[in-house]
């Protein structure tokens, strides 16, 4: 039986550590699900657009999409939502189906009708310990972002979702050229 010297053992451990670190880097990624809010009541002169609520159908679809996301993708590390009531209510209903604590949903007023570049800017500031984020927002920004990430789509319907991988270590590095499309689920297919 060969005798190993302490220096050989140390070198072997160092090489194994470098190898496994490189493998983890290759497999490391962030994942993002983009979810358009559920169908909302029509706007009226009596109510501020920011305060529009979900219809019964919109609430049902939001809850069902949360269930679909759970089965297809699992529980996110973070749910990030526009502060508009219809988006936040969609996030709450999805969170209930996902088993995600609704008090941990993060809302941001800057995401209310945000264009694609603003959405990416907010996402780029997420903490790196978040690997999987569910974003709930509005059109045209959500559809614009889906298109910017490489999926040609005229309109992401209400309560519909699209999922992307990003081969990055940090959300600060998020960009369209690092995106890989995974799936798209229209609410009408639930």
Secondary structure, 3 states (H helix, E strand, C coil): CCCCCHHHHHHHHHHHHHHHHHHHHHHCCEEEEEEECCCECCCCCCCCHHHCCECHHHHHHHHHHHHHHHHHCCCCCEEEEECCHHHHHHHHHHHHHHCCCHHHCEEEHHHCCCCHHHHHHHHCCCCCCCCEEEEEECCCHHHHHHHHCCCCCCCCCCCCEEEEEECCCCHHHCCHHHEEEEEEECHHHC
